[in-house]
Amino acid sequence: MKTVTGIGQASWDYLGLVDEYPSGDTKKEVLQWEEQGGGPVATALVTLQRLGVQTRFHGVVGDDREGDRIRESLTDEGVDVSGLRIREGSASQVAFIVIEQGSGKRTIFWRRPTGPPLEPEEAGALFLEGADFLLLDGLMAEVSIHAARKARSEGVPVMIDAGRVREGMLELARLSDYVVGSEEFARDLGFDGDTEAFRHLLWKEGFPVTTITLGERGSITFNNDEVFRTEAFRVDVVDTTGAGDVFHGGYIYGLLEGWELRKTVIFASALSALKCRFMGGRRGIASLSEVMEFLRERNAPFFSSP
């Protein structure tokens, strides 16, 4: 069985569905309320677990209610949390997410953990033992850079989930084998829609294979001189929370399977779309058989790709 190690964020999410986003200084009734585990790396690892991949998570939580829920939400999915450190007297990462009914668009208010970030020595000398892949989100820059360098020295492929350009992110991108970033990350780098200019910029910056997710507009992938777009699958969207995180999990799964890059991105896109039919980042994560059936029903080019 393949194994993926992840270092990064785990959150406890409070989600509220409203008929429309409220204006300031008003009250708004919540139509549906849920709590779920979240966080970019943590949710991507849960995705991989449901696809049959063994995973290990390294990160930090506080010794609070949310910390207990975060740990439980991961262990219930089978994620190895032996690398999860509890910071005494601190608060865990939390998010309050307002979802607009009909559009599925969401607004996220979040707080990072108040305790110290994970230190490189806390990851341990053997955090990559038996690992086939390393996933990072870069929030804890020092330990992420340390892990990426170690992975490179040991020949373990690295993906960075690039939400935006923050401290250490560009160095992490250069140390990675795959950059899968948001549209905000691309704009931070100067992307204005000109794919050829952006491809040249990525080459100049020394970035590896790069995929930029564009929400309902799909994604665009830069692989040396090759640039290709992948359309988003149309579904009845309830909530887009976690769609990118699930996309990352699906992307890594395709790479572990040895699929050609176009096929990998199509699979990740389908998995992400299926998630969007449910509230929260994890409730709608599909099984492998469900994704394959969805791709067949849509006559997706997935099956005609190498």
C-alpha positions in Angstrom: 0.0 0.0 0.0 1.2 3.5 -0.9 1.9 6.0 1.9 1.6 9.8 1.9 3.0 12.0 4.6 1.4 15.4 5.1 2.7 18.4 7.1 0.4 21.4 7.6 -3.0 22.6 8.7 -5.8 20.8 10.4 -8.9 22.7 11.4 -12.3 22.4 13.1 -14.9 24.0 10.9 -18.2 25.5 11.9 -20.4 25.9 8.8 -23.6 27.8 8.3 -25.9 27.8 5.3 -27.8 31.1 4.6 -30.2 32.1 1.8 -27.9 35.0 0.9 -24.8 36.6 2.3 -25.9 39.3 4.8 -25.0 43.0 4.7 -23.3 44.6 7.7 -25.0 45.3 11.0 -27.9 42.8 10.3 -29.2 39.5 11.5 -29.4 36.4 9.4 -31.0 33.1 10.2 -28.9 30.0 9.5 -30.7 27.4 7.4 -28.3 24.5 8.2 -25.5 24.2 10.7 -22.7 21.7 10.7 -19.3 21.0 12.3 -16.6 19.1 10.5 -12.9 18.5 10.4 -11.1 20.7 7.9 -7.8 22.1 6.8 -5.9 21.8 3.5 -3.4 19.0 4.2 -5.7 17.2 6.7 -8.6 17.0 4.2 -6.4 16.0 1.4 -5.1 13.1 3.5 -8.7 12.0 4.4 -9.4 12.0 0.7 -6.5 9.7 0.1 -7.6 7.4 2.9 -11.0 7.0 1.3 -9.2 6.1 -2.0 -7.3 3.4 -0.2 -4.0 5.2 0.4 -2.2 5.0 3.8 -1.5 8.5 5.3 0.3 10.2 8.2 -0.4 13.7 9.4 2.1 16.1 11.2 0.8 19.3 12.7 -0.3 21.1 15.9 -3.5 21.5 17.8 -4.3 23.0 21.2 -5.5 21.2 24.3 -9.1 22.4 23.7 -12.4 21.0 22.5 -11.5 21.7 18.9 -8.2 19.9 19.2 -9.9 16.8 20.4 -12.4 17.0 17.6 -9.6 17.4 15.0 -7.8 14.4 16.3 -10.9 12.3 16.4 -11.9 13.3 12.9 -8.6 12.1 11.5 -8.3 8.9 13.5 -11.9 8.0 12.6 -10.8 8.1 8.9 -7.7 6.0 9.6 -5.1 8.8 9.3 -2.0 8.2 11.5 -1.8 11.1 13.9 1.3 10.1 15.8 2.9 13.3 14.4 0.2 15.6 15.7 1.5 17.7 18.6 -0.7 19.1 21.3 0.2 22.6 22.5 -0.8 23.0 26.2 -2.7 26.2 27.1 -3.3 27.0 23.4 -6.2 27.1 21.0 -6.5 25.0 17.8 -7.1 26.2 14.3 -10.8 27.0 13.7 -12.9 28.4 10.9 -16.4 29.8 10.6 -17.7 29.3 7.1 -20.8 31.1 5.7 -22.2 29.3 2.6 -24.6 31.0 0.3 -27.5 28.8 -0.7 -27.9 28.2 -4.5 -24.4 29.4 -5.5 -22.4 27.3 -3.0 -20.0 30.2 -2.6 -18.5 30.5 0.8 -16.8 33.1 2.9 -14.2 31.8 5.4 -13.2 33.4 8.7 -10.4 31.5 10.3 -7.9 31.6 13.1 -4.6 29.8 13.0 -3.4 27.8 16.0 -2.2 30.0 18.9 0.5 27.6 20.0 4.0 27.5 18.5 4.3 25.9 15.0 5.7 22.5 14.5 9.5 22.5 14.7 11.8 20.6 12.3 13.1 18.4 15.1 9.5 17.6 16.2 8.9 16.0 12.8 11.4 13.4 13.8 14.2 11.8 11.7 11.9 9.1 10.4 8.9 11.2 9.3 9.5 10.1 5.7 10.2 6.5 6.4 8.3 4.4 3.9 6.6 7.5 2.4 5.9 7.6 -1.3 4.8 11.2 -1.4 5.0 14.4 0.8 2.2 17.0 0.9 2.8 20.5 2.3 0.7 23.6 2.6 3.5 25.9 3.7 1.7 27.6 6.6 4.6 26.5 9.0 7.4 27.7 6.7 10.4 26.4 8.6 9.3 22.8 9.1 7.9 22.7 5.6 11.2 23.8 4.0 13.1 21.3 6.2 10.7 18.5 5.1 10.9 19.4 1.4 14.7 19.5 1.4 14.8 16.1 3.2 12.3 14.6 0.8 14.3 15.8 -2.2 17.5 14.3 -0.8 15.6 11.0 -0.3 13.9 11.0 -3.7 10.4 11.4 -2.3 8.1 13.5 -4.6 6.7 16.7 -3.0 3.5 18.7 -3.7 2.9 22.1 -2.3 -0.7 23.3 -1.9 -0.1 27.0 -2.7 -3.0 29.0 -1.4 -1.2 32.3 -1.7 2.3 33.7 -1.7 3.3 33.8 1.9 6.7 33.6 3.7 8.7 30.7 2.3 6.2 29.8 -0.4 8.4 30.5 -3.4 11.3 28.6 -2.0 8.9 25.7 -1.3 7.6 25.8 -4.8 11.1 25.5 -6.2 11.8 22.5 -3.8 8.6 20.7 -4.9 7.9 18.4 -7.8 4.3 19.7 -8.2 2.8 23.0 -7.4 -1.0 23.0 -7.2 -2.1 26.5 -6.4 -5.2 28.7 -6.2 -6.1 31.5 -8.5 -5.1 33.9 -5.7 -1.6 32.4 -5.7 -1.3 32.8 -9.4 -2.5 36.5 -9.2 0.1 37.1 -6.4 2.7 35.9 -8.9 1.4 38.2 -11.6 -0.9 36.0 -13.6 -3.4 38.2 -15.6 -4.8 35.5 -17.9 -1.9 35.5 -20.3 -0.9 31.8 -20.2 2.2 32.2 -22.3 3.6 35.0 -20.2 2.8 33.0 -17.0 4.4 29.8 -18.4 7.6 31.9 -19.0 7.4 33.3 -15.5 7.1 29.8 -14.0 10.1 28.7 -16.0 12.1 31.8 -14.9 11.2 31.2 -11.3 12.3 27.5 -11.6 8.9 26.1 -10.7 8.1 22.4 -11.5 4.8 21.1 -13.0 2.2 23.7 -11.9 -1.6 23.4 -11.9 -3.7 26.5 -11.1 -7.3 25.8 -9.9 -9.9 28.2 -11.2 -13.1 27.1 -9.4 -16.0 26.6 -11.8 -13.7 27.5 -14.7 -11.7 24.3 -14.1 -7.9 24.5 -14.0 -4.9 25.2 -16.2 -1.7 23.1 -16.0 1.8 24.1 -17.0 4.2 21.2 -17.7 7.4 22.6 -19.3 6.3 23.7 -22.8 2.9 22.0 -22.5 -0.1 24.0 -21.3 -3.5 22.5 -21.0 -6.9 23.4 -19.6 -9.2 21.0 -17.8 -12.9 21.9 -17.6 -14.8 21.6 -14.3 -17.5 19.0 -14.1 -21.0 20.5 -13.6 -22.9 19.3 -10.5 -25.6 20.7 -8.2 -23.3 22.7 -6.0 -24.1 23.0 -2.3 -20.8 24.1 -0.9 -17.3 24.6 -2.4 -15.5 24.4 1.0 -12.6 22.0 0.7 -13.0 21.5 -3.1 -9.3 22.4 -3.6 -8.1 20.2 -0.7 -10.0 17.2 -2.2 -8.5 18.1 -5.6 -5.0 17.9 -4.1 -5.8 14.4 -2.7 -7.1 13.2 -6.1 -4.1 14.7 -7.9 -1.7 12.8 -5.6 -3.7 9.6 -6.1 -3.3 9.8 -9.8 0.4 10.4 -9.6 0.8 7.4 -7.3 -1.1 5.3 -9.8 1.4 6.4 -12.5 -1.3 8.1 -14.7 -0.5 10.6 -17.4 -0.9 14.2 -16.1 -4.0 15.0 -18.1 -5.8 11.9 -16.7 -4.7 12.8 -13.2 -6.1 16.3 -13.4 -9.4 15.0 -14.9 -9.7 12.5 -12.0 -8.9 15.2 -9.4 -11.5 17.5 -11.0 -14.2 14.8 -10.8 -13.4 14.1 -7.1 -13.6 17.8 -6.3 -16.9 18.2 -8.1 -18.5 15.3 -6.2 -17.5 16.9 -2.9 -19.3 20.1 -3.8 -22.7 18.4 -3.6 -22.4 18.4 0.2 -21.7 20.8 3.0 -18.2 20.9 4.4 -14.9 19.8 3.2 -15.2 16.1 4.0 -18.8 14.8 4.0 -18.9 14.6 0.2 -15.5 12.9 -0.4 -16.3 10.1 -2.8 -14.9 6.5 -2.9 -12.9 5.3 -5.8 -15.8 3.4 -7.3 -18.1 6.4 -7.0 -15.6 8.6 -8.9 -15.1 6.0 -11.6 -18.9 5.7 -12.0 -19.3 9.4 -12.2 -16.6 9.6 -14.9 -18.3 6.9 -16.9 -21.7 8.6 -16.7 -20.2 11.8 -17.9 -18.3 10.1 -20.8 -15.2 11.9 -19.5 -11.9 11.7 -21.6 -10.4 10.0 -18.5 -10.8 6.6 -20.0 -9.2 7.5 -23.4 -6.1 9.0 -21.7 -3.0 6.9 -21.3 
